[in-house]
Amino acid sequence: MKWKQTLLFLFFLIAGIILGAVLGDVGANVGGALAWLNFGETFAIGPFPIDLAILKFTFGLEMGINVAQIICITISFFVYIVVNKKLR
């Protein structure tokens, strides 16, 4: 039963992240009163190559977050709590 709760939490978390990203982009394209939804930061670890003579890898990580994502993640967390209580 614990793994079902974990999968449900991950589902709501990922849905909140994706929905927030979409709403942030829509807010940026509409402009005006909704432009603040796209305000955010991007954090990155620059690419660094690893050369093993046979294989060459390049690793890097970039994460961007905006206001709409924070709002949607918060809402999805509270929706998860309500749904989880009903499923018990």
N, CA, C and O atoms as a DFTB+ gen file, in Angstrom:
352 C
 N C O
     1  1       0.816      -1.192       0.000
     2  2       0.000       0.000       0.000
     3  2       0.865       1.264       0.000
     4  3       0.464       2.289      -0.550
     5  1       2.031       1.195       0.604
     6  2       2.916       2.356       0.685
     7  2       3.381       2.785      -0.705
     8  3       3.506       3.981      -0.966
     9  1       3.636       1.836      -1.597
    10  2       4.109       2.185      -2.931
    11  2       3.024       2.884      -3.738
    12  3       3.336       3.698      -4.607
    13  1       1.753       2.583      -3.468
    14  2       0.659       3.264      -4.154
    15  2       0.596       4.736      -3.739
    16  3       0.340       5.615      -4.562
    17  1       0.834       4.984      -2.455
    18  2       0.849       6.368      -1.978
    19  2       2.018       7.135      -2.591
    20  3       1.887       8.311      -2.931
    21  1       3.148       6.471      -2.728
    22  2       4.320       7.102      -3.321
    23  2       4.078       7.426      -4.794
    24  3       4.419       8.514      -5.259
    25  1       3.486       6.476      -5.529
    26  2       3.178       6.722      -6.933
    27  2       2.155       7.837      -7.095
    28  3       2.264       8.654      -8.009
    29  1       1.162       7.873      -6.214
    30  2       0.157       8.932      -6.253
    31  2       0.795      10.291      -5.984
    32  3       0.474      11.278      -6.645
    33  1       1.702      10.333      -5.005
    34  2       2.402      11.585      -4.706
    35  2       3.241      12.037      -5.897
    36  3       3.215      13.213      -6.259
    37  1       3.979      11.123      -6.507
    38  2       4.797      11.474      -7.671
    39  2       3.939      11.943      -8.837
    40  3       4.322      12.859      -9.565
    41  1       2.771      11.313      -9.017
    42  2       1.866      11.729     -10.081
    43  2       1.420      13.175      -9.883
    44  3       1.488      13.982     -10.811
    45  1       0.963      13.504      -8.669
    46  2       0.508      14.866      -8.402
    47  2       1.661      15.860      -8.480
    48  3       1.472      16.980      -8.955
    49  1       2.840      15.478      -8.029
    50  2       4.001      16.358      -8.086
    51  2       4.386      16.664      -9.534
    52  3       4.595      17.825      -9.888
    53  1       4.477      15.644     -10.357
    54  2       4.839      15.840     -11.760
    55  2       3.746      16.614     -12.496
    56  3       4.045      17.462     -13.336
    57  1       2.477      16.326     -12.183
    58  2       1.380      17.074     -12.801
    59  2       1.452      18.550     -12.417
    60  3       1.212      19.415     -13.260
    61  1       1.776      18.850     -11.172
    62  2       1.910      20.239     -10.743
    63  2       3.063      20.948     -11.435
    64  3       2.944      22.117     -11.803
    65  1       4.174      20.251     -11.616
    66  2       5.332      20.838     -12.295
    67  2       5.010      21.144     -13.752
    68  3       5.317      22.228     -14.249
    69  1       4.386      20.181     -14.435
    70  2       4.073      20.369     -15.852
    71  2       3.008      21.447     -16.040
    72  3       3.146      22.316     -16.901
    73  1       1.953      21.390     -15.238
    74  2       0.893      22.393     -15.346
    75  2       1.423      23.795     -15.034
    76  3       1.040      24.763     -15.691
    77  1       2.295      23.903     -14.041
    78  2       2.886      25.195     -13.706
    79  2       3.762      25.735     -14.822
    80  3       3.762      26.938     -15.085
    81  1       4.508      24.860     -15.481
    82  2       5.346      25.299     -16.597
    83  2       4.484      25.802     -17.752
    84  3       4.798      26.816     -18.375
    85  1       3.401      25.088     -18.030
    86  2       2.499      25.511     -19.107
    87  2       1.843      26.849     -18.759
    88  3       1.789      27.750     -19.597
    89  1       1.343      26.981     -17.525
    90  2       0.705      28.233     -17.116
    91  2       1.700      29.401     -17.119
    92  3       1.334      30.526     -17.459
    93  1       2.943      29.137     -16.745
    94  2       3.964      30.182     -16.790
    95  2       4.236      30.651     -18.209
    96  3       4.376      31.848     -18.456
    97  1       4.312      29.705     -19.145
    98  2       4.525      30.080     -20.545
    99  2       3.330      30.840     -21.112
   100  3       3.501      31.806     -21.856
   101  1       2.129      30.408     -20.763
   102  2       0.925      31.112     -21.220
   103  2       0.901      32.525     -20.651
   104  3       0.579      33.480     -21.358
   105  1       1.242      32.656     -19.374
   106  2       1.279      33.979     -18.761
   107  2       2.296      34.892     -19.416
   108  3       2.057      36.092     -19.553
   109  1       3.433      34.334     -19.824
   110  2       4.451      35.142     -20.490
   111  2       3.991      35.575     -21.878
   112  3       4.259      36.701     -22.298
   113  1       3.300      34.689     -22.590
   114  2       2.848      35.020     -23.938
   115  2       1.684      36.001     -23.925
   116  3       1.576      36.848     -24.812
   117  1       0.808      35.892     -22.919
   118  2      -0.326      36.809     -22.831
   119  2       0.155      38.186     -22.401
   120  3      -0.310      39.204     -22.913
   121  1       1.082      38.211     -21.465
   122  2       1.629      39.475     -20.988
   123  2       0.656      40.193     -20.068
   124  3      -0.325      39.613     -19.603
   125  1       0.934      41.435     -19.819
   126  2       0.046      42.233     -18.980
   127  2      -0.010      41.737     -17.553
   128  3       1.019      41.597     -16.891
   129  1      -1.220      41.470     -17.080
   130  2      -1.439      41.110     -15.678
   131  2      -0.936      39.713     -15.337
   132  3      -0.722      39.418     -14.161
   133  1      -0.741      38.843     -16.329
   134  2      -0.310      37.468     -16.053
   135  2       1.185      37.242     -16.260
   136  3       1.664      36.120     -16.097
   137  1       1.913      38.266     -16.609
   138  2       3.344      38.104     -16.876
   139  2       4.121      37.695     -15.632
   140  3       5.171      37.063     -15.755
   141  1       3.644      38.031     -14.449
   142  2       4.349      37.695     -13.212
   143  2       4.388      36.186     -12.967
   144  3       5.229      35.711     -12.204
   145  1       3.490      35.425     -13.604
   146  2       3.502      33.970     -13.420
   147  2       4.774      33.330     -13.963
   148  3       5.179      32.261     -13.505
   149  1       5.400      33.977     -14.929
   150  2       6.598      33.410     -15.541
   151  2       7.884      33.896     -14.878
   152  3       8.973      33.525     -15.317
   153  1       7.786      34.704     -13.845
   154  2       8.975      35.177     -13.149
   155  2       9.639      34.009     -12.433
   156  3       8.981      33.297     -11.675
   157  1      10.906      33.807     -12.657
   158  2      11.593      32.694     -12.013
   159  2      13.082      32.724     -12.262
   160  3      13.626      33.685     -12.806
   161  1      13.723      31.658     -11.854
   162  2      15.170      31.505     -11.968
   163  2      15.500      30.173     -12.612
   164  3      14.711      29.228     -12.579
   165  1      16.687      30.122     -13.197
   166  2      17.220      28.888     -13.747
   167  2      18.538      28.604     -13.046
   168  3      19.422      29.459     -12.984
   169  1      18.657      27.393     -12.520
   170  2      19.878      26.961     -11.852
   171  2      20.536      25.917     -12.742
   172  3      19.865      25.034     -13.275
   173  1      21.849      26.021     -12.901
   174  2      22.528      25.105     -13.813
   175  2      23.890      24.711     -13.271
   176  3      24.582      25.496     -12.624
   177  1      24.246      23.480     -13.554
   178  2      25.601      22.986     -13.366
   179  2      26.135      22.794     -14.771
   180  3      25.629      21.972     -15.534
   181  1      27.143      23.544     -15.100
   182  2      27.646      23.564     -16.466
   183  2      28.074      22.200     -16.974
   184  3      28.405      21.307     -16.194
   185  1      28.063      22.052     -18.280
   186  2      28.479      20.763     -18.844
   187  2      29.971      20.513     -18.610
   188  3      30.806      21.401     -18.781
   189  1      30.270      19.293     -18.221
   190  2      31.671      18.927     -18.062
   191  2      31.903      17.594     -18.766
   192  3      31.177      16.626     -18.540
   193  1      32.915      17.557     -19.613
   194  2      33.174      16.347     -20.404
   195  2      34.004      15.319     -19.633
   196  3      34.844      15.656     -18.799
   197  1      33.734      14.067     -19.947
   198  2      34.533      12.956     -19.429
   199  2      35.011      12.164     -20.644
   200  3      34.202      11.634     -21.405
   201  1      36.306      12.090     -20.817
   202  2      36.881      11.398     -21.962
   203  2      37.545      10.115     -21.487
   204  3      38.526      10.152     -20.745
   205  1      37.003       8.975     -21.919
   206  2      37.537       7.668     -21.529
   207  2      38.269       6.992     -22.692
   208  3      38.398       5.768     -22.711
   209  1      38.736       7.756     -23.635
   210  2      39.464       7.298     -24.815
   211  2      38.535       6.582     -25.799
   212  3      38.619       6.840     -27.000
   213  1      37.674       5.713     -25.344
   214  2      36.737       5.027     -26.224
   215  2      35.403       5.769     -26.261
   216  3      34.789       5.914     -27.318
   217  1      34.973       6.227     -25.110
   218  2      33.700       6.933     -24.975
   219  2      33.938       8.345     -24.453
   220  3      34.836       8.593     -23.650
   221  1      33.114       9.247     -24.931
   222  2      33.155      10.614     -24.432
   223  2      31.762      10.974     -23.935
   224  3      30.780      10.851     -24.666
   225  1      31.687      11.418     -22.689
   226  2      30.431      11.826     -22.073
   227  2      30.484      13.316     -21.760
   228  3      31.546      13.875     -21.486
   229  1      29.345      13.927     -21.808
   230  2      29.212      15.307     -21.346
   231  2      28.004      15.360     -20.429
   232  3      26.885      15.053     -20.841
   233  1      28.235      15.752     -19.181
   234  2      27.172      15.827     -18.194
   235  2      26.874      17.281     -17.861
   236  3      27.770      18.123     -17.805
   237  1      25.611      17.547     -17.643
   238  2      25.183      18.874     -17.222
   239  2      23.776      18.773     -16.655
   240  3      23.046      17.824     -16.941
   241  1      23.406      19.753     -15.858
   242  2      22.086      19.761     -15.236
   243  2      21.568      21.184     -15.219
   244  3      22.282      22.112     -14.838
   245  1      20.319      21.350     -15.634
   246  2      19.693      22.667     -15.612
   247  2      18.267      22.523     -15.106
   248  3      17.516      21.659     -15.557
   249  1      17.907      23.385     -14.160
   250  2      16.566      23.348     -13.589
   251  2      16.021      24.764     -13.532
   252  3      16.658      25.669     -12.994
   253  1      14.843      24.941     -14.089
   254  2      14.203      26.247     -14.052
   255  2      12.889      26.148     -13.290
   256  3      12.155      25.169     -13.425
   257  1      12.604      27.147     -12.504
   258  2      11.365      27.157     -11.734
   259  2      10.787      28.569     -11.795
   260  3      11.519      29.558     -11.778
   261  1       9.448      28.639     -11.865
   262  2       8.798      29.938     -11.903
   263  2       7.673      29.985     -10.870
   264  3       7.396      28.995     -10.192
   265  1       7.038      31.132     -10.763
   266  2       6.008      31.347      -9.751
   267  2       4.815      30.415      -9.981
   268  3       4.259      29.870      -9.027
   269  1       4.425      30.233     -11.238
   270  2       3.289      29.370     -11.536
   271  2       3.562      27.930     -11.105
   272  3       2.650      27.250     -10.633
   273  1       4.782      27.458     -11.256
   274  2       5.122      26.107     -10.826
   275  2       5.041      25.975      -9.313
   276  3       4.556      24.963      -8.807
   277  1       5.502      26.969      -8.595
   278  2       5.430      26.916      -7.129
   279  2       3.977      26.863      -6.675
   280  3       3.633      26.092      -5.779
   281  1       3.125      27.676      -7.288
   282  2       1.703      27.675      -6.941
   283  2       1.074      26.325      -7.265
   284  3       0.346      25.770      -6.442
   285  1       1.345      25.791      -8.450
   286  2       0.742      24.514      -8.858
   287  2       1.267      23.346      -8.025
   288  3       0.508      22.425      -7.720
   289  1       2.531      23.362      -7.654
   290  2       3.077      22.303      -6.807
   291  2       2.425      22.350      -5.432
   292  3       2.110      21.306      -4.860
   293  1       2.221      23.547      -4.896
   294  2       1.558      23.683      -3.596
   295  2       0.121      23.175      -3.659
   296  3      -0.323      22.446      -2.772
   297  1      -0.600      23.557      -4.702
   298  2      -1.986      23.085      -4.860
   299  2      -2.021      21.577      -5.030
   300  3      -2.875      20.911      -4.445
   301  1      -1.103      21.021      -5.826
   302  2      -1.101      19.570      -6.037
   303  2      -0.773      18.817      -4.755
   304  3      -1.253      17.700      -4.558
   305  1       0.037      19.410      -3.881
   306  2       0.337      18.778      -2.601
   307  2      -0.926      18.686      -1.741
   308  3      -1.184      17.648      -1.132
   309  1      -1.713      19.766      -1.685
   310  2      -2.939      19.743      -0.899
   311  2      -3.985      18.816      -1.519
   312  3      -4.739      18.167      -0.794
   313  1      -4.042      18.748      -2.849
   314  2      -4.953      17.808      -3.514
   315  2      -4.535      16.377      -3.197
   316  3      -5.388      15.517      -2.980
   317  1      -3.233      16.115      -3.169
   318  2      -2.745      14.779      -2.806
   319  2      -3.188      14.399      -1.396
   320  3      -3.609      13.266      -1.164
   321  1      -3.099      15.329      -0.461
   322  2      -3.506      15.035       0.919
   323  2      -4.991      14.658       0.959
   324  3      -5.366      13.690       1.620
   325  1      -5.837      15.418       0.254
   326  2      -7.276      15.137       0.247
   327  2      -7.564      13.788      -0.412
   328  3      -8.343      12.992       0.114
   329  1      -6.943      13.534      -1.551
   330  2      -7.189      12.269      -2.256
   331  2      -6.656      11.090      -1.456
   332  3      -7.287      10.034      -1.416
   333  1      -5.516      11.257      -0.828
   334  2      -4.925      10.172      -0.033
   335  2      -5.804       9.821       1.156
   336  3      -5.923       8.646       1.502
   337  1      -6.424      10.813       1.790
   338  2      -7.321      10.543       2.917
   339  2      -8.564       9.778       2.449
   340  3      -9.062       8.899       3.154
   341  1      -9.056      10.118       1.264
   342  2     -10.259       9.438       0.752
   343  2      -9.968       8.005       0.335
   344  3     -10.860       7.159       0.379
   345  1      -8.731       7.719      -0.069
   346  2      -8.381       6.366      -0.508
   347  2      -8.077       5.422       0.647
   348  3      -8.040       4.206       0.456
   349  1      -7.864       5.951       1.817
   350  2      -7.538       5.079       2.951
   351  2      -8.741       4.341       3.441
   352  3      -8.644       3.564       4.390
